[in-house]
Every structure is written in C-alpha cells, then in structure tokens.
Amino acid sequence: QVQLVESGGGLVQAGGSLRLSCAASGRTFSRYAMGWFRQAPGKEREIVAAISWSGTITYYADSVKGRFTISRDNAKNMVYLLLQMNNLKPEDTAVYYCAANPTTTQTMSDMGEYGYWGQGTQVTVSS
C-alpha cells in the first residue's frame, strides 16, 4: 500500500519556523525524486522544493530560496522527506503536499511527473 503521510504543519507567526516531514512507503521511493508543493486558497498548486533520489541535487522556487531547505533520508523500507522552513511569511500560508516522481526522466521541477501524493498539511503564517 502506497502511503505518503505529511506532518509538522501548524500556525506560526511571521518570521518563525516550521519543519515539515513526510513518511513515504509502499514503493521504492528511495529511487524517486521527491518534492514539496503547496496550494493557497484560490490559487493553483505550485512547486516549493524538490530533491533528487540521491539527495545530491535540489531545486527551489524563487520565492523560498534562502529560507527553505529540503532534505531526505532513504531508510530501508521508508523514505523521510523533510522541509525546514525559516523566516516564514504570510504568503507562505497554504496546504503543503509531499509527492514522489516515479518517471524515468525524473524532471524535478515538472509537477506533472509526480504520480504519488500525500494528503497535505496546513501551514498558516500570521502577520
């Protein structure tokens, strides 16, 4: 059974920090690029950050560069995807989703290649 379970969301004041976690199991996620996406009310889902299967290559949206850090831990039967979010801004308020890219091309920035998705976790940043 494929599972991607996010945790760590919540309410934080502007300038604060949160750490999101995603536990992925049920597929060989250790061989997939993975990423964090977000969707704010009334807006389209957008990529936040992505990381290659090995963890050696990362991608960040311009809006989060220098504030967010993506990382992963490829454990034996579970992959943990993390997103450290610092200096949060009200515009970071959204539902955050983790996702995995099982394609052979592994284009990290292409949301259309991500075939496995979690349920999402709410992040709210107050001003």
Secondary structure, DSSP 8 states (H G I E B T S, - for coil): --EEEEE--EEEETT--EEEEEEEESS-GGGSEEEEEEE-TTS--EEEEEE-TTSS-EEE-GGGTTTEEEEEEE-SS-EEEEEEE-S--GGG-EEEEEEEE-SSS--TT-GGG--EE---EEEEEE-
